[in-house]
Amino acid sequence: MPQFTWDTAYEVGDSEIDEQHRRLFDLANELLGADTKASVTAAAIQLYQYVRVHFKHEEDLMRRIGFPDYRQHVQMHSQMVDRLNALSADIADGCWRSQDLRAFMNEWLLIHIAEQDTRLADYVAAAAASSAPH
């Protein structure tokens, strides 16, 4: 049973980012559903690789549209990657705890997307509205 369920309330208005967020929900569920060191390791690697692709796309969009909170948002991305690296080290050492993985994914997927990426969504929508023909 999935622990994270996509909701249209998480959409930011950029179809590629929205699709990437949906994929991140799937990868988070795979990670939390893994029950052996090998499966957790494989899921964590897949998540990490996809996170890098996603963050690059999101940061490129923010830069392209002149998102005013770009630096702060990139710093949050960097902190999340650092935490993911620490969790990956715990997995490699065989001392991961599913509740730590769940807490991280909850904070990142639900809180970051709902609070921070929603601010990006509002900016994307405002930028699109101001550039639309009248």
Backbone bond lengths (Angstrom), bond angles and torsions (degrees), N, CA, C in turn:
res aa  C-N    CA-C-N  psi(-1)  N-CA   C-N-CA  omega(-1)  CA-C   N-CA-C  phi
1 M - - - 1.460 - - 1.529 108.59 -
2 P 1.327 117.79 128.32 1.465 120.10 -179.01 1.521 111.50 -63.80
3 Q 1.329 115.14 139.93 1.457 119.96 177.18 1.520 111.25 -91.35
4 F 1.340 115.17 -22.18 1.453 120.56 178.93 1.522 107.96 -121.69
5 T 1.315 116.07 125.48 1.449 121.82 -178.43 1.515 108.98 -117.21
6 W 1.326 115.54 127.49 1.458 121.53 179.30 1.514 110.00 -66.18
7 D 1.309 116.14 142.16 1.455 122.01 176.84 1.532 107.11 -135.36
8 T 1.304 116.90 142.72 1.466 119.78 -179.22 1.532 112.16 -61.68
9 A 1.327 117.57 -17.26 1.469 120.69 176.62 1.530 111.13 -62.82
10 Y 1.338 117.08 -19.52 1.467 120.92 179.89 1.528 112.60 -85.95
11 E 1.307 118.32 -5.28 1.460 120.40 -177.41 1.527 110.66 -66.16
12 V 1.354 115.29 139.43 1.459 120.22 -178.50 1.520 112.64 -105.93
13 G 1.317 117.95 -5.37 1.455 120.23 177.77 1.513 114.51 96.27
14 D 1.321 117.04 -2.66 1.462 121.91 173.60 1.519 105.55 -111.16
15 S 1.342 116.98 115.04 1.462 120.02 -171.68 1.522 112.71 -59.10
16 E 1.323 117.00 -36.24 1.468 118.86 -179.60 1.530 111.39 -69.43
17 I 1.321 117.34 -42.12 1.469 119.91 177.58 1.522 110.04 -65.33
18 D 1.322 117.10 -41.84 1.466 119.37 178.75 1.526 111.00 -60.68
19 E 1.321 117.25 -42.14 1.466 120.72 177.77 1.528 110.42 -65.28
20 Q 1.322 116.49 -39.47 1.465 119.90 177.87 1.528 110.90 -64.83
21 H 1.310 117.77 -40.45 1.462 120.34 177.47 1.528 110.43 -62.47
22 R 1.329 116.93 -41.87 1.476 119.28 177.28 1.524 110.12 -59.33
23 R 1.333 116.10 -43.03 1.470 120.54 179.26 1.527 110.44 -64.04
24 L 1.329 117.69 -37.87 1.457 120.51 177.55 1.530 111.29 -63.80
25 F 1.316 117.40 -36.62 1.467 120.65 175.10 1.528 109.45 -61.31
26 D 1.337 116.84 -44.73 1.465 120.82 178.82 1.529 111.09 -61.11
27 L 1.331 116.22 -45.32 1.465 120.22 -179.48 1.524 111.61 -65.78
28 A 1.331 117.09 -37.01 1.466 120.50 176.98 1.522 110.04 -63.17
29 N 1.321 116.78 -42.42 1.462 120.11 177.99 1.523 111.52 -64.74
30 E 1.345 116.89 -37.80 1.462 119.53 176.38 1.522 110.72 -63.50
31 L 1.321 116.64 -43.86 1.464 120.67 179.86 1.528 110.66 -61.75
32 L 1.315 116.43 -47.14 1.466 119.44 -177.93 1.525 112.50 -71.52
33 G 1.338 116.66 -21.55 1.460 119.94 177.98 1.515 113.18 -86.96
34 A 1.320 117.07 -11.00 1.467 120.93 -179.62 1.529 109.07 -70.85
35 D 1.335 115.82 142.88 1.465 117.90 -175.02 1.531 114.38 -129.92
36 T 1.305 117.36 3.43 1.462 119.99 174.30 1.517 108.12 -124.37
37 K 1.327 116.30 160.55 1.455 119.07 179.38 1.525 110.31 -58.65
38 A 1.332 117.32 -40.97 1.466 120.74 -179.11 1.524 111.33 -64.03
39 S 1.325 117.48 -43.79 1.468 119.48 -178.29 1.527 111.36 -72.75
40 V 1.324 117.78 -35.63 1.465 120.77 176.79 1.525 108.99 -66.26
41 T 1.334 116.99 -42.79 1.464 121.14 179.33 1.522 110.67 -61.25
42 A 1.325 116.87 -47.41 1.468 120.91 -179.87 1.524 111.18 -61.62
43 A 1.325 117.24 -43.35 1.466 121.13 179.94 1.527 110.93 -66.87
44 A 1.328 117.13 -38.97 1.466 120.58 179.42 1.532 110.68 -66.25
45 I 1.321 117.07 -40.02 1.473 120.69 178.03 1.520 110.16 -62.99
46 Q 1.319 115.83 -45.61 1.460 120.22 179.96 1.530 110.59 -62.10
47 L 1.321 117.01 -43.51 1.458 121.46 178.36 1.528 110.48 -62.27
48 Y 1.326 117.15 -47.40 1.457 121.07 -178.75 1.529 110.78 -58.85
49 Q 1.314 116.97 -46.17 1.466 120.07 -179.50 1.521 111.15 -62.08
50 Y 1.315 116.63 -41.50 1.460 119.70 -178.72 1.531 111.36 -70.85
51 V 1.320 116.73 -36.04 1.458 121.27 177.59 1.523 110.15 -57.80
52 R 1.327 116.50 -44.00 1.463 119.91 -179.63 1.534 110.93 -61.17
53 V 1.313 117.39 -43.42 1.467 121.87 177.76 1.529 109.85 -62.10
54 H 1.315 115.40 -46.79 1.470 120.47 -178.09 1.527 111.56 -62.76
55 F 1.325 117.18 -48.47 1.455 119.99 -178.58 1.522 110.77 -61.55
56 K 1.310 117.69 -40.53 1.464 120.33 178.92 1.527 110.28 -60.54
57 H 1.333 117.16 -46.40 1.464 120.18 -179.91 1.530 110.42 -62.44
58 E 1.318 116.67 -46.45 1.461 120.61 -177.86 1.530 110.67 -63.51
59 E 1.325 116.30 -42.64 1.462 120.12 -179.59 1.528 111.43 -68.67
60 D 1.324 117.49 -36.24 1.469 120.57 175.50 1.532 110.44 -62.35
61 L 1.325 117.09 -42.88 1.465 121.15 178.08 1.525 110.27 -62.17
62 M 1.324 117.00 -46.98 1.460 120.24 -179.19 1.528 111.36 -59.13
63 R 1.316 115.72 -42.48 1.470 120.42 179.66 1.526 110.25 -65.51
64 R 1.342 115.90 -42.95 1.467 121.49 -177.05 1.524 112.08 -63.28
65 I 1.328 117.49 -37.81 1.464 119.96 -176.66 1.530 112.56 -95.46
66 G 1.336 116.41 -0.12 1.468 119.51 178.71 1.516 113.53 72.46
67 F 1.324 117.51 38.32 1.466 122.07 -179.83 1.523 109.50 -59.00
68 P 1.340 118.39 121.30 1.466 120.90 -172.70 1.532 114.43 -65.08
69 D 1.312 118.12 -25.59 1.469 120.72 -178.98 1.528 111.75 -99.60
70 Y 1.332 115.51 25.67 1.465 121.28 -176.50 1.529 112.14 -53.40
71 R 1.332 117.74 -53.38 1.469 120.54 -175.68 1.525 112.01 -61.43
72 Q 1.307 116.70 -42.71 1.465 120.93 179.20 1.531 110.33 -63.51
73 H 1.320 116.68 -41.97 1.460 121.14 -178.62 1.530 110.24 -66.63
74 V 1.320 117.18 -42.62 1.465 121.13 177.87 1.531 109.96 -62.60
75 Q 1.320 116.79 -38.28 1.465 119.98 177.80 1.533 110.38 -63.03
76 M 1.329 117.20 -40.36 1.471 120.30 176.54 1.524 110.44 -62.29
77 H 1.334 116.31 -42.13 1.465 119.76 177.10 1.529 109.99 -59.16
78 S 1.315 116.79 -43.80 1.459 121.26 -179.49 1.532 110.85 -62.38
79 Q 1.318 116.50 -41.29 1.470 120.43 178.36 1.528 110.65 -64.85
80 M 1.324 116.83 -38.22 1.466 119.47 178.26 1.517 111.21 -66.58
81 V 1.326 117.32 -39.47 1.463 120.54 177.34 1.526 109.59 -64.49
82 D 1.325 117.23 -40.47 1.467 120.28 177.10 1.523 110.97 -60.31
83 R 1.314 116.71 -44.07 1.478 120.34 178.65 1.519 110.85 -66.14
84 L 1.314 116.70 -38.68 1.459 119.97 177.75 1.527 110.02 -65.18
85 N 1.324 117.06 -38.09 1.467 120.66 175.62 1.525 111.07 -61.88
86 A 1.325 117.09 -42.46 1.465 120.77 179.25 1.533 110.67 -64.71
87 L 1.324 116.19 -42.51 1.464 119.15 177.08 1.525 110.72 -64.23
88 S 1.321 116.86 -37.56 1.464 121.06 178.17 1.528 110.69 -63.82
89 A 1.331 116.25 -39.00 1.464 120.09 177.12 1.530 110.28 -63.75
90 D 1.332 116.92 -40.38 1.465 120.52 176.65 1.524 110.64 -61.99
91 I 1.323 116.27 -40.64 1.472 120.22 178.44 1.522 109.44 -63.02
92 A 1.334 116.32 -46.44 1.469 120.52 -179.98 1.523 111.62 -60.77
93 D 1.338 116.54 -34.96 1.466 121.12 179.50 1.527 112.27 -81.79
94 G 1.324 116.48 -4.87 1.462 120.40 179.50 1.515 113.45 75.59
95 C 1.327 117.28 19.72 1.474 119.09 -177.61 1.526 112.14 -120.70
96 W 1.355 116.40 29.34 1.454 118.27 178.69 1.514 109.90 -75.02
97 R 1.301 114.64 153.33 1.463 120.73 176.43 1.519 107.22 -123.48
98 S 1.309 116.50 129.99 1.460 119.81 -176.39 1.517 111.54 -59.70
99 Q 1.333 118.23 -33.04 1.467 119.41 179.39 1.528 111.25 -67.24
100 D 1.355 118.48 -30.98 1.463 120.17 175.88 1.518 110.37 -68.67
101 L 1.329 116.51 -42.93 1.464 120.71 177.14 1.518 110.54 -61.44
102 R 1.326 116.18 -44.85 1.464 121.49 -179.43 1.525 110.91 -62.79
103 A 1.324 117.27 -43.77 1.472 120.92 -179.22 1.528 110.20 -63.72
104 F 1.329 116.96 -43.43 1.461 120.21 178.74 1.522 110.78 -62.78
105 M 1.325 117.40 -48.30 1.457 120.78 -178.55 1.523 110.63 -64.54
106 N 1.319 117.03 -37.91 1.467 119.93 177.55 1.524 110.49 -62.86
107 E 1.328 116.02 -46.57 1.470 119.41 -179.73 1.518 110.55 -62.69
108 W 1.304 115.94 -43.99 1.444 119.70 -175.29 1.522 111.83 -73.44
109 L 1.323 116.28 -54.77 1.464 119.28 -174.83 1.517 112.41 -68.80
110 L 1.303 115.85 -50.48 1.456 117.81 -172.50 1.521 112.60 -83.73
111 I 1.317 117.09 -46.40 1.459 118.94 -175.40 1.527 111.16 -78.79
112 H 1.333 117.60 -49.95 1.462 119.46 -177.79 1.530 111.36 -62.04
113 I 1.317 116.90 -47.90 1.465 119.36 -179.48 1.528 110.23 -64.78
114 A 1.327 116.58 -46.03 1.469 119.39 -176.30 1.523 112.49 -67.24
115 E 1.336 117.67 -36.75 1.460 119.12 -176.36 1.528 112.68 -96.15
116 Q 1.316 117.18 -53.66 1.460 120.20 -173.73 1.524 113.09 -80.53
117 D 1.323 116.44 -47.97 1.457 118.44 -178.47 1.521 111.71 -70.12
118 T 1.319 117.58 -23.02 1.458 120.78 174.87 1.527 109.92 -66.88
119 R 1.332 117.84 -34.70 1.469 121.03 175.80 1.529 109.48 -63.92
120 L 1.333 115.96 -39.83 1.463 120.12 175.40 1.527 109.52 -63.40
121 A 1.326 116.88 -41.88 1.466 120.93 179.46 1.524 110.91 -58.94
122 D 1.327 116.00 -44.06 1.464 120.02 179.53 1.530 110.41 -61.97
123 Y 1.319 116.40 -40.35 1.466 120.16 -179.65 1.528 110.82 -68.41
124 V 1.340 116.39 -41.31 1.471 120.78 177.48 1.526 109.52 -60.04
125 A 1.330 117.08 -44.87 1.461 121.38 -179.62 1.529 111.25 -63.76
126 A 1.324 116.86 -42.67 1.456 120.42 179.68 1.520 110.77 -66.00
127 A 1.331 116.85 -39.83 1.467 120.88 178.71 1.516 110.49 -64.83
128 A 1.330 117.23 -41.06 1.459 121.27 179.27 1.518 110.57 -66.22
129 A 1.332 116.83 -40.42 1.465 120.53 179.89 1.526 111.98 -65.90
130 S 1.326 116.11 -38.12 1.462 118.59 -177.55 1.532 112.20 -75.45
131 S 1.325 117.27 -21.28 1.453 119.30 179.76 1.537 112.73 -99.24
132 A 1.321 116.34 -2.47 1.468 120.01 179.45 1.523 109.22 -73.27
133 P 1.345 116.62 144.24 1.475 119.27 177.19 1.527 110.04 -64.43
134 H 1.302 115.27 142.67 1.466 119.89 -177.55 1.491 111.65 -95.09
